Amino acid sequence: MKNLDLFSVGTEQDALETAPLAERMRPQSLSDYIGQTHLTGEGTLLFRAIREDKLFSMIFWGPPGSGKTTLARLLASETKTTFVSFSAVLSGVKEIRSVIDDARNLWEAKKQKTILFVDEIHRFNKAQQDAFLPHVESGLITLIGATTENPSFEVIAPLLSRTRVLLLTPFTEEDLMTILKRALTDRQRGLGKWNIQMDEEAIRSIVRLSDGDARTAMNNLEAVASMVQSLPEDERVITAKFAGEALLKKSLLFDKDGEEHYNLISAFHKSMRGSDPDATLYWLGRMLMAGEDPMYILRRMIRFASEDIGNADPHALMLAMAAQQAFHFIGLPEGELAIAQAAVYLATAPKSNSLYAGYGQTKDLIHKTGYLPVPLHIRNAPTRLMKELDYGKDYKYAHDYEGAFVSQDYLPDKLQGKILYHPTDAGFEKILKERVENWRRRKNTGAKKE
C-alpha cells in the first residue's frame, strides 16, 4: 500500500520525531487497532470486505477521537490499494479532479485501486460532493469520508445512496486504558524511553478526563508526561492527584454548533416529558456547565410548558416565564437555581399535548381548506353599510344566557361540528374537559335563553 498525503512535508522520520504522541502511536496494522469491534471484529461486514479485498465506499460517522482516520489508513494497508487523503477544509474541486486523474492513471498503468479518504467531508458543499459521484459509481475510487456530523443532514442524498454509513462510538474506558498503557511503554514511538511511572489510578484519571476521545487521552498523557520528563529518573512519577491538577478539570463533551448540542437539549426535553426530575437536573447541569446559553434553555422550557403540559397545569407556563425573568435579573451563577427550579416543576407537572396536537391539526386544516369567510353573524359591524349587509345580524350575546353560554356556531359554515381541541384527564385539563364536553352537549341540544 502506497500512502500519499497531499499536504505532507519532510521525511517520514522527521514526522515521527516531531509529531504529537497521538500521531506517532497510530496502529500499524488492523490487529493492533483497539476498539470498534462492531466494525472490525471477525465476521463483520468490514472484516469480510478486507479479507476478500472488496472494500466499498463508506462514511465513518463518529465523535472526535474515535479512530476514523486511523481505521481508514489501516483499511488501505490491509488491502491492495493506494491511499490518498486530504481535508475538506483545505481542498476543493480542483484537488478532487487531480486525485481522480491520478487514480485513473494508476488504474490504467498498474490496475491499482485508490482509496480516497476525505476528512470532514461534511464541509464540502453540494457541488464538491457531486464531483465524487461518477467516480464512486464507476468504482474508480473507493471513497471513505469521515464526519462528526450526522450524514443525513450534511451529505447529499446521491452520495449517501452510493456509500454505507458506519457508526464509530467513543472508546470505552478499558480501550483507552489499553491505548495509554501501550503509549507509555512503547520505547520506539511512545514514551517508554522516559521510564515514567504511573499507577493504574493515575492512568484511569486521564481516561476519565477524555470522554471516550483517544486523541484527547493521548494529548492529556503527553501533556502530563512533559511535566516530569526533565526530572531525575527516580522522580518521574505521575499520581492521579498530579494528573488531575495538571489537566485542571474535565472538558465536558459539548459542541454548540454540532450534533451534541442537539443531543443534550433533546435529552433534557425528553427527560422533562418523561417526568424524570433527576435526569432533567442532570442534563440541565451538563448544558450549563458546558457553557450553553441559559436563555436558549429557557426558551426551550417555555415552549415545553405549552407543548407538553399545556392546560394540564397552566402555572407551568407562568413559572417558566418567571424563571426567564429571574435569570435575566440575577444572571450567572445565582440565576441557574431559578432555571433548575422551573425545570423540576416542568418535569413533575401533569402532562398533556392536547393543545400542541390541536393547534397542529388546526394549521393542517387551514392549509387544506384555505381562508374560509367569517360567518356574517359574528362579524363586526361598525358602519351602517355593514349592518345593511347583515354583518352581526342574529348574533347572540353570551352573557345574556345562563352560564354565559348559548348554542351558536362560530366556525366557518364548511367546518361546522369540527372538533380540534381534545382535553385529557390530566391535572387541571380534566376540569376543562368537563366544561368543554358540557358546552358541546348543550350546543347540540340548543341552549335556552334566560
SVG drawing of the C-alpha trace seen along z (x, -y; Angstrom):
<svg xmlns="http://www.w3.org/2000/svg" viewBox="-85 -54 103 68">
<polyline fill="none" stroke="black" stroke-width="0.4" points="0.0,0.0 1.4,-3.3 0.4,-6.2 0.0,-9.6 -0.6,-12.7 -1.2,-15.9 -0.1,-18.1 2.8,-16.1 6.1,-17.9 9.5,-16.4 10.5,-12.7 8.6,-10.1 11.3,-10.0 11.1,-13.8 7.3,-13.4 7.7,-10.6 10.1,-12.6 8.1,-15.9 4.5,-14.5 2.3,-14.5 2.1,-11.3 -1.4,-10.5 0.0,-10.6 3.1,-8.6 1.1,-5.9 -1.4,-5.2 -1.7,-1.4 0.4,0.0 -2.0,2.9 -5.6,3.8 -4.6,6.4 -3.2,3.5 -6.4,1.5 -8.2,1.1 -12.0,0.7 -14.8,0.5 -15.1,4.3 -18.7,4.0 -17.0,2.9 -13.7,4.7 -14.5,7.9 -14.4,11.3 -17.4,11.9 -18.4,8.3 -19.1,6.7 -15.9,4.7 -13.9,7.7 -15.1,9.8 -14.6,6.9 -10.9,6.6 -10.3,10.4 -11.8,10.6 -10.1,7.3 -13.5,5.9 -13.7,2.6 -16.8,0.5 -17.2,-3.3 -18.2,-4.3 -18.7,-7.2 -17.3,-7.0 -19.6,-8.9 -18.4,-9.3 -17.2,-11.8 -13.8,-13.3 -11.0,-10.9 -13.0,-7.8 -10.4,-6.4 -11.9,-7.4 -8.7,-8.4 -6.7,-5.6 -9.2,-3.0 -9.3,-4.4 -5.5,-4.2 -5.5,-0.6 -8.1,0.4 -5.8,-0.7 -2.8,1.1 -4.7,4.3 -5.8,4.3 -4.0,3.8 -4.8,0.1 -3.2,-3.3 -4.3,-5.6 -4.8,-9.3 -6.0,-11.7 -6.9,-15.3 -9.1,-17.5 -12.3,-19.1 -11.2,-22.3 -8.2,-22.8 -9.3,-21.2 -11.8,-22.0 -12.9,-20.7 -9.6,-21.3 -7.8,-19.0 -10.5,-16.4 -10.0,-16.4 -6.3,-16.0 -6.8,-13.0 -9.2,-11.5 -6.7,-11.9 -4.0,-10.2 -6.4,-7.4 -7.3,-6.8 -3.6,-6.8 -2.7,-4.4 -5.5,-2.0 -4.7,-2.1 -0.9,-1.5 -1.0,1.0 -4.6,1.9 -4.0,0.4 -7.1,-0.8 -7.2,-4.1 -8.8,-4.8 -9.7,-8.5 -10.0,-9.5 -11.8,-12.8 -11.7,-14.1 -14.5,-16.4 -16.5,-15.5 -19.5,-17.4 -17.6,-20.7 -17.8,-20.1 -20.7,-21.9 -23.1,-20.2 -21.0,-20.9 -17.9,-19.5 -19.7,-16.4 -21.3,-16.0 -17.8,-15.7 -17.3,-12.4 -20.4,-10.7 -19.5,-9.4 -16.1,-8.0 -17.6,-6.4 -20.3,-4.8 -17.8,-3.6 -15.5,-2.2 -12.6,-4.2 -12.1,-5.3 -13.2,-3.9 -14.4,-6.9 -14.0,-6.9 -15.4,-10.0 -15.1,-11.0 -17.5,-13.2 -18.5,-14.2 -21.9,-15.5 -25.0,-13.5 -24.5,-12.4 -28.3,-12.5 -28.1,-16.3 -24.6,-17.0 -24.0,-14.6 -26.0,-14.8 -28.6,-12.0 -27.0,-10.7 -23.7,-10.3 -25.3,-8.7 -27.0,-6.2 -23.7,-5.1 -21.9,-4.6 -22.5,-2.8 -22.6,-4.8 -20.6,-3.1 -21.0,-4.5 -18.0,-4.8 -18.6,-5.1 -16.5,-6.8 -13.8,-4.5 -14.6,-2.7 -12.5,-3.4 -10.9,0.1 -10.0,-0.6 -8.4,-3.9 -6.6,-2.3 -5.0,0.2 -4.1,-2.6 -2.5,-4.7 -0.5,-1.9 0.8,-1.0 1.9,-4.6 3.5,-4.8 5.7,-1.7 6.5,-1.9 10.1,-2.9 10.2,-3.5 7.2,-5.6 5.8,-6.3 7.1,-7.5 8.8,-4.3 12.3,-5.7 11.5,-8.2 10.7,-5.5 7.8,-7.4 6.0,-5.7 2.2,-5.8 -0.1,-3.6 -3.4,-2.3 -5.5,-5.0 -3.3,-7.8 -3.9,-6.4 -7.6,-6.0 -7.9,-9.6 -6.6,-10.7 -9.0,-8.4 -11.9,-9.8 -11.0,-13.3 -11.1,-12.2 -14.8,-11.4 -14.0,-8.5 -11.8,-10.5 -8.5,-8.7 -6.8,-11.8 -7.7,-13.8 -6.5,-11.0 -3.1,-10.8 -2.7,-14.6 -3.5,-14.6 -1.0,-11.9 1.7,-13.7 1.0,-17.0 1.3,-15.4 4.4,-13.4 6.1,-16.5 6.0,-18.0 8.2,-15.2 10.5,-14.3 13.2,-16.7 13.2,-15.4 15.7,-12.8 14.5,-9.3 13.5,-8.3 11.3,-11.4 9.4,-10.8 6.2,-9.6 2.7,-10.7 0.0,-10.2 -3.8,-10.5 -3.7,-13.8 -0.9,-15.2 -2.6,-14.3 -5.9,-15.8 -4.3,-19.1 -2.2,-19.3 -5.1,-18.9 -7.2,-21.3 -10.7,-20.0 -12.7,-17.8 -13.8,-19.3 -17.4,-18.2 -18.4,-16.8 -20.3,-19.6 -20.4,-21.4 -22.7,-24.5 -22.8,-24.2 -22.7,-20.4 -24.8,-17.4 -24.0,-17.1 -25.7,-20.5 -28.9,-19.0 -28.4,-15.6 -28.2,-17.4 -31.2,-19.6 -33.1,-16.6 -32.2,-14.5 -33.3,-17.5 -36.6,-17.9 -37.4,-14.2 -36.5,-13.8 -38.9,-16.6 -41.6,-15.0 -40.9,-11.6 -41.5,-13.2 -37.9,-12.3 -36.7,-15.2 -33.3,-13.5 -32.4,-13.2 -33.8,-16.7 -31.4,-18.1 -28.5,-16.1 -28.9,-17.2 -29.6,-20.8 -26.3,-20.7 -24.5,-19.2 -25.6,-22.0 -25.0,-24.9 -21.6,-23.6 -20.5,-23.2 -21.4,-26.8 -24.7,-26.6 -26.6,-29.9 -29.1,-29.8 -31.6,-31.9 -31.7,-29.2 -32.5,-26.6 -35.2,-28.9 -36.8,-29.4 -37.0,-25.7 -38.6,-25.3 -41.2,-28.0 -42.0,-26.1 -42.2,-22.8 -44.6,-24.4 -47.1,-24.8 -46.2,-21.8 -46.1,-19.1 -48.0,-20.4 -50.4,-23.0 -53.6,-23.4 -52.9,-20.3 -51.1,-22.8 -51.5,-26.5 -49.0,-27.5 -46.2,-25.8 -46.0,-28.5 -46.1,-31.2 -43.3,-29.6 -41.2,-29.1 -41.6,-32.8 -40.8,-33.7 -37.6,-31.7 -36.7,-33.6 -37.3,-36.9 -35.5,-35.8 -32.4,-34.7 -32.4,-37.9 -32.5,-39.9 -29.9,-37.8 -27.6,-36.4 -24.9,-33.8 -24.3,-31.8 -27.1,-32.5 -29.7,-32.5 -29.1,-28.9 -31.1,-27.9 -34.2,-29.6 -33.8,-27.6 -33.4,-24.4 -36.5,-25.1 -38.6,-25.7 -37.1,-22.6 -38.0,-20.3 -41.5,-21.8 -42.0,-21.2 -40.7,-17.6 -43.1,-16.9 -46.2,-18.7 -49.1,-16.7 -48.6,-16.3 -50.9,-16.9 -50.1,-17.6 -53.7,-18.3 -53.0,-22.0 -50.0,-21.1 -51.9,-18.5 -55.0,-20.7 -53.0,-23.6 -51.1,-21.4 -54.4,-19.9 -55.7,-23.5 -52.8,-24.6 -53.2,-21.4 -56.9,-22.2 -56.3,-25.8 -53.8,-24.6 -56.4,-22.2 -59.5,-24.4 -57.9,-27.8 -59.2,-31.0 -62.9,-30.4 -65.1,-33.5 -66.1,-34.6 -69.8,-33.9 -71.9,-37.0 -73.4,-36.9 -70.0,-37.1 -68.6,-39.8 -68.1,-43.3 -70.5,-45.9 -69.2,-49.4 -70.8,-51.1 -74.3,-51.4 -73.4,-49.7 -72.1,-46.7 -75.3,-46.4 -77.3,-46.6 -75.2,-43.8 -76.2,-41.7 -72.9,-41.9 -73.5,-40.9 -77.2,-40.0 -78.7,-37.5 -75.5,-37.4 -76.3,-36.1 -74.5,-37.8 -73.3,-35.0 -73.7,-37.0 -77.5,-37.2 -77.7,-33.4 -77.4,-31.1 -73.8,-30.4 -72.7,-32.9 -73.2,-30.2 -75.5,-30.0 -75.8,-27.4 -74.3,-29.3 -71.9,-28.5 -68.5,-30.3 -66.7,-28.2 -67.0,-28.8 -70.0,-27.1 -68.0,-24.4 -66.4,-23.4 -69.5,-23.2 -69.1,-20.5 -65.3,-20.2 -63.5,-19.4 -59.8,-20.5 -59.2,-20.6 -59.4,-17.2 -58.6,-17.8 -57.4,-14.9 -58.0,-13.9 -54.5,-15.2 -54.4,-17.8 -56.4,-21.0 -57.3,-19.9 -59.7,-17.4 -61.8,-20.4 -61.6,-22.0 -62.6,-18.7 -65.8,-18.6 -66.6,-22.2 -66.0,-21.7 -68.0,-18.4 -70.9,-20.1 -70.9,-23.1 -70.7,-20.7 -73.7,-18.8 -75.7,-22.0 -74.8,-23.2 -76.1,-20.0 -79.4,-20.2 -79.7,-24.0 -79.1,-26.4 -82.2,-28.2 -82.4,-31.9 -82.9,-33.2"/>
</svg>
